[in-house]
């Protein structure tokens, strides 16, 4: 309709009318573009808010897992200290025989918490990272996951050290004691008390196991390495935790 009127205005050389029609057309296009831009901006803001909420949940979960990892590494360092003490003074295991038994098996276990990277990977793969307006936030996200990735290269070394520990302490526990540990003790949890009872096992037999350890020079020489590995994990996880808390603060400020 507007185009027909414009053509009629040209035929009749009614330039004011033609100008009015053109103004109406241009204004209509301008308003439509502005409305579309506004709706797109609102959609971008909504998507950003959704991503921020998901990232906050991810990092909050990460913090809990990392803090658990720190406590677990600290416990395993304590277990390594138990073995070192038992090798020097075997009769001392009478005080806490269960701790000695579990230390033989688990003082060299390692744990590296898995970070929740799904939301971040989705942002990267879809190109939606541009929805995050804060450059500080984007830099913190990359730093957070880059540090985690840099530390995961050592996981194969940690696995090798675990195997080395199993080889060196093999034979410390009797078959009966090893079966008792497998049947009665799960992975030591830093948030729960270690069991105290050794029902079915003689304390003197556990002392004899500590004596066997004291006569294994290779195993004794290895124990400080197991302890050092746990100390290194405490430091590494603490660095992860520091980055996670800094990232959560930026996310909260951006939300």
N, C-alpha and C positions, 0 to 999 in steps of 0.2 A: 504493500500500500504506500509506504513512504517512498519507495523507488519510483512508483508510477507518478506520484505527485511531483517528485523531483524532475522526472522527464517532462511532465506537462509544464513545469516552471521554466525549463530550458526552452521548450518550444515557444512559449509565450514571452520569453525573455523577462520573466518575473524574478529578477535576481534577488530581491529581499526575501521572497518566499523560498527560493532555492537555498539561500544562506541559512534560513531558519531550519529547513529540513536537514541540511548537513550538520548544523549544530546539534539537532536532536539525535541524529545518528551517532555522532562522535560522543556526545554525552552518554548515550545508551551503552556504547561499547566501553567507555571509560568506567561507568558504574559497574558493568558486568565484570570487567577485569578486576576492579577493586574488590567487589564482593567475592569473586573467586579467590583472590589473593588473601582476603581476610579469613575465609573458610579454610584455606590451605594452611595459613598461619596457626589458626586454632587447632587444626588437626595435628600439626607439627608439635605444638605445645602439649597436646594430650598424649601424643606418642612419647615425647620426651619424659613427661611425668610418669608414664607407665614404665618406661625403661629405668628411670631413676628409682622407682619403687622396687623393681625387681633387683636392681643392683644393690640397693640397701639390704634387701633380704639375703641376697647371696653373700655379701661381705659380712653381715651379722652372723650368718651360719659359719662362715670361714673362721671368724674370730673365736667362736666356741670350739671348733675343731683344732685350731692352732694352739689355743690355750691348753686343751687336752693333750696335744702332742708334747708340749713343754713339760707338763706334769708327768707324762709317761716316760719321757727321756730322763727326767730327774730321778724318777723311781728306779729306772734301769741302771743309772749311774750308781745309785745307792746299792743295788744288787751286786754290781761289780765290786764295790767297796766291801761288801759282805764276803765275796770270794777271796779277795786279797787278804782280808783279816783271817778268814778260815785257813788259808794256806800258811799263814804265819803262826796261828794258834788254833789248831783243829778242835780242841776241846771247847772252844768258845761257841761252837754251833749249838751246844746244849741250850743256850739262852733262847734261840729262835730257830729250831731245826727246819721248819717249813720254809722260812726265808732262804736258808741255805739251799734247800732242794730246788726251789723255784729259780734261784740265782744261777744254778748250774745250767739250767735250760734257757733262761730268758734274759740274762744280763747283756747279751749281745744282739737281741732282737732290735730292729729299727722300725720306726713308723714315720712316714711323711704324709701329712694330711693332704687330701686332694682338694684343690680350690674349685669353687663353683664358677666355671668359666662359660657356661652356656649362653648367658645373656650377653656377655662381652663378645663372644664369637659370633653371635647373631648380629650384633651391631656392626661388626667388621665385615661379615660376609654379605650383608644386605646393603651396605653403604649408608646405613642409618646412623653411623657414628657422627655424621654431620648434624644430626638432630640435637646433640649435646652442645649447648652454647658455650659452656665453660671450657676454655683451653686448659686451665689448670686441672680440671677433672679428667680430661682426655690424657694429659701427660701423666697424671697419677695412676690411671688405669693401666697404661702401657708399662709404667715402672713396676707396678704391682705384679703383673703377670710375667713380665720379663725377668724379674728377680726370681720368681718361683721356677721358671723354666731353666734359668742358669744353675739352680741348685739341684734340679732333678737329674742332671748329668752324672751326679755322684751316686745315684741310687744303685747302679750296678756294682760300684765299689763297695757300698754298704752290704749288698747281698753276698759278695765274695767274703767280706769280713765275717758275716754270720756263719757261712759255711766253714770258715777257718776255725771259728770258735767251737762249732760242733765237733770238728775233727780233734781238736786239742783236748777237750774235756770228755771225750768218749772214754768210758771206762771208770769215770769218777763214781758214778752211781752204779749200784748193783742192778741186776735185771729186775729184781723185786721192787727196788726203789724207783727205777725208771718207769715201771708200769704203774706204780702208785701215783707218781706225778701226773702221768697221762690220764689216769682215771679220776683223779681228785682235784687237780688244779687246772683252771683255765688260764687264759692270758691275764697276768697280773694287772689289776686296774688301780690307778693311783687314787681313785675316788672311793675305794672300798678297802676295808681292813683286810690284811692277809690272814688266812686261817691260821690258827695256832696249834690245832691238834694233829698228831701224826698217827691216828688210829691204825693199828695193824703193822706199824713199823717200830723197831726197837731204836731208842735214842743212841745206844752204843753203836749200832750199825751205821747210823748217820755220821757219828764221829769218825768211824772207820773210813767212810767216804771222804771226809775232809782230810784225813791222814793220807789217803791215796792222792788227793789233789796236791798236798804238800810235797809229795814225792814225784811230781811231774814238772820239771824245770821249764819245759817249753810252754806249758799251759800257764805257769806262774808268770813267765816273762811276757806272755800275751795279755794278761788281764789288764794292765794299765792301758793297753791299746783299746780294749773294749770299753773301759771307763772313758777314755778320751773321745771315743766315737760318740758316746752319749752326751758328753759335754759339748761337743761340736754341734750336735743336734739341738741342744738347748739354745745355743747361740744363734744358729740358723733359724730356728722357729721363732725366736724372740725378734729377729729382724723381720721375719714375715709378719709377725703380730704388729710391730711398729708401723709397717707400711699399711697393713689392713686398717688399723685405727685411724691413720692419717687419711686414708681413702674414704673411710666411712664419714669422717668429719666433713670432707669436701662434698660428698654426696648429700649429706644432711643439709648443708648450707645451700646446695643447688636445688633441693627439692621444693 
